[in-house]
Amino acid sequence: MPQQTPEPPRYVCQRIDGPLPIDGTLSHPAWADAPWTSDFVDILGPSAATPRFRTRAKLLWDDEFLYVGAELEEPHVWATLTEHNSMLFVENNFELFIDPDGDGENYYEFEINCLGTTWELTLTKPYALGGEAIDPTNLPGLRAAVFVDGTANDPGDEDRGWSVELALPWKALTSYHSGGTTPPRAGDEWRMNLMRIEWPHEVVDGQYRKGEGEDFWVWSPQYQPTMHAPGTWGVVEFGR
């Protein structure tokens, strides 16, 4: 008999009056009242190695936007990619996946690095099921910012980490919600996941150089080495 995966984590996304400023710091008072997600775990599940650095996130919503804030502990903040819609997963990054109607098709992927470079994709369905990435995807009105608590790309010091703030317009997410309502109604549930990719590094001639073998740290474990399994993403319930 195939092993059943545990129930995915749930998160109640609080409603606010908004709008929120987006500067990457999570310093607005509205964030203080929002609960953190559970700490991210290895993509294979809690039985795998505990991530070396803490990652956690918060979500909020208002009539115009879904807000996502994330905090990534990182003693050495680095990145090199600066071109929009670069393949950011080849370096350290933070990622968001949204499947509003939970059908496992026509879902949205967002990636950002510590330099504020972003990549957006639409997936017709998971790659393993013959899905294709529609690239680039650019959500009109999307706002994104990062804050580095330290100095990016400086191996000579030790950083505390970096944080991310996103504001995703409901109007732009409508096309991913077949027959649904955006903005959502209180009590609605969407499938989402959050991930951090972390690569090892070495310092060569005063510069960071990426090593081999990345780690995938996630909010909702996938129990397989891929994020493209929407059925195992977390459940976000929109509060009142």
C-alpha positions in Angstrom: 0.0 0.0 0.0 1.5 3.4 -0.9 2.5 5.6 2.0 0.2 8.5 2.6 1.7 11.9 3.0 0.7 13.9 6.1 -1.8 16.7 5.9 -0.3 19.9 4.5 0.3 22.9 6.9 -2.4 25.5 7.1 -2.1 29.3 7.6 -4.8 31.9 8.3 -4.1 35.0 6.3 -5.3 38.0 8.2 -7.2 40.8 6.5 -6.0 44.4 6.9 -7.2 47.8 5.8 -4.1 48.4 3.7 -2.3 49.3 1.6 1.1 48.3 2.9 4.3 50.0 2.0 6.7 47.5 0.3 10.3 48.1 1.2 11.5 44.6 2.2 11.7 45.3 6.0 8.4 43.9 7.4 8.5 46.9 9.7 4.9 48.1 9.2 2.8 47.5 12.4 0.4 45.3 10.4 3.1 42.7 10.1 3.6 42.5 13.9 0.1 41.2 14.4 0.4 38.5 11.7 1.6 35.0 12.7 4.7 33.4 11.3 4.4 30.3 9.3 6.2 27.3 10.8 9.9 27.3 10.1 10.8 25.9 6.7 11.9 22.3 6.5 13.7 20.2 3.9 11.7 19.6 0.8 11.7 15.8 1.6 10.1 16.4 5.0 10.9 16.7 8.7 12.7 13.4 8.7 15.4 14.9 6.4 18.2 17.1 7.7 17.2 20.3 9.6 17.9 23.4 7.5 21.1 25.2 8.6 19.4 28.6 8.6 16.0 29.6 9.7 13.3 30.7 7.1 9.8 31.7 7.9 7.1 33.9 6.3 3.9 35.9 7.0 0.9 36.7 4.7 -1.7 39.4 4.8 -4.5 40.6 2.5 -6.7 43.6 1.7 -9.1 44.5 -1.2 -6.3 45.1 -3.6 -3.4 42.8 -2.8 -2.1 39.6 -1.3 1.0 40.4 0.8 3.8 38.0 1.4 6.7 38.8 3.8 9.6 36.4 4.4 12.7 36.4 6.7 15.8 34.4 5.7 18.6 33.9 8.1 21.9 34.0 6.1 25.4 34.7 7.4 26.7 35.3 3.8 24.2 37.1 1.6 25.2 36.8 -2.1 23.9 36.8 -5.6 25.1 37.8 -9.1 22.0 37.7 -11.3 20.5 41.1 -12.1 18.5 40.6 -15.3 14.7 40.3 -14.9 13.4 36.8 -15.6 16.8 35.2 -15.2 16.8 31.6 -14.0 17.2 32.5 -10.4 17.2 29.0 -9.0 20.8 28.5 -10.0 21.7 30.7 -7.0 20.2 31.4 -3.6 16.6 32.7 -3.9 13.1 32.8 -2.4 10.1 31.4 -4.3 6.3 31.6 -4.1 3.8 29.2 -5.8 0.1 29.9 -6.1 -2.7 27.6 -7.3 -5.9 29.5 -6.3 -8.4 26.9 -7.4 -6.3 23.9 -6.3 -6.7 22.1 -9.6 -2.9 21.5 -10.1 -3.0 23.4 -13.4 -2.4 27.0 -14.6 -0.4 28.0 -11.5 1.9 30.9 -10.8 5.6 30.8 -9.7 7.6 33.8 -8.5 11.3 34.0 -7.6 13.4 36.8 -6.1 17.1 37.0 -5.0 18.8 39.3 -2.5 19.5 41.9 -5.2 15.8 42.3 -5.9 16.0 40.5 -9.3 12.7 38.7 -10.1 11.5 35.8 -12.3 7.8 35.0 -13.0 6.4 32.0 -14.7 3.1 30.4 -15.4 3.0 26.6 -15.4 0.3 24.8 -17.4 0.6 21.8 -15.1 3.5 20.0 -13.3 6.4 19.1 -15.5 6.1 15.4 -14.6 2.6 15.5 -16.2 3.8 17.1 -19.4 3.4 20.7 -18.2 5.2 23.6 -19.8 6.5 26.9 -18.4 5.1 30.0 -20.0 8.0 32.4 -19.6 8.1 35.3 -19.0 5.0 36.0 -17.0 4.7 39.5 -15.6 1.9 40.3 -13.2 0.7 43.9 -13.8 1.0 45.9 -10.6 3.2 43.5 -8.8 5.4 45.1 -6.1 8.5 43.5 -4.7 11.4 44.6 -2.4 14.2 43.1 -0.4 16.2 44.3 2.6 19.7 43.0 3.4 20.5 43.0 7.1 24.3 43.2 6.4 26.2 43.6 3.2 25.5 41.7 0.0 28.4 40.1 -1.8 31.0 41.0 0.8 32.8 37.9 2.1 34.7 40.0 4.6 31.8 40.4 7.0 29.1 38.2 8.5 25.5 39.1 7.7 22.3 38.5 9.6 20.2 37.7 6.6 17.7 39.2 4.2 14.0 39.7 4.0 11.4 40.0 1.2 8.1 41.8 0.8 5.6 41.2 -2.0 2.3 42.7 -3.0 0.5 40.7 -5.6 -2.6 42.3 -7.2 -5.8 40.3 -7.1 -6.7 41.5 -10.5 -3.6 40.0 -11.9 -4.2 36.7 -10.2 -7.7 36.3 -11.6 -6.5 34.4 -14.6 -5.2 31.6 -12.3 -8.6 31.1 -10.6 -10.9 29.2 -12.8 -14.5 30.2 -11.9 -13.4 31.7 -8.6 -13.5 35.1 -7.0 -10.7 37.6 -6.6 -10.2 39.1 -4.2 -11.2 36.1 -2.2 -14.0 36.0 0.3 -13.4 35.4 4.0 -13.1 31.6 4.5 -11.9 30.9 1.0 -8.9 28.6 0.8 -6.0 28.7 -1.8 -3.1 26.3 -2.3 0.3 27.9 -2.0 3.8 27.0 -1.1 7.0 28.9 -0.3 10.5 27.8 -0.8 14.1 28.9 -0.3 17.0 27.6 -2.4 20.4 27.6 -0.7 23.7 26.7 -2.4 27.0 26.1 -0.7 29.8 28.5 -1.5 33.5 29.1 -1.2 35.5 32.4 -1.3 38.0 32.6 -4.2 40.0 35.8 -4.7 37.7 37.7 -2.4 34.5 36.7 -4.2 31.8 34.2 -3.5 31.9 31.1 -5.8 28.9 28.7 -5.9 29.5 25.1 -4.8 27.7 22.0 -5.8 24.4 20.5 -4.5 21.7 22.9 -3.5 19.2 22.6 -0.6 15.5 23.1 -1.0 13.8 24.4 2.2 10.0 24.8 2.1 7.0 25.7 4.1 5.0 22.7 3.1 7.1 19.5 2.6 6.8 17.8 -0.8 8.2 14.4 0.2 9.9 14.4 -3.2 12.6 16.5 -4.8 10.3 18.8 -6.7 8.1 21.8 -5.9 5.9 21.0 -8.9 3.4 18.8 -6.9 0.6 21.2 -6.1 -1.4 18.6 -4.3 1.2 18.7 -1.4 1.3 22.5 -1.1 0.0 24.3 2.0 -3.5 25.6 2.5 -3.9 29.4 3.0 -7.3 30.4 4.5 -8.3 34.0 4.1 -9.5 35.4 7.4 -12.0 38.2 8.2 
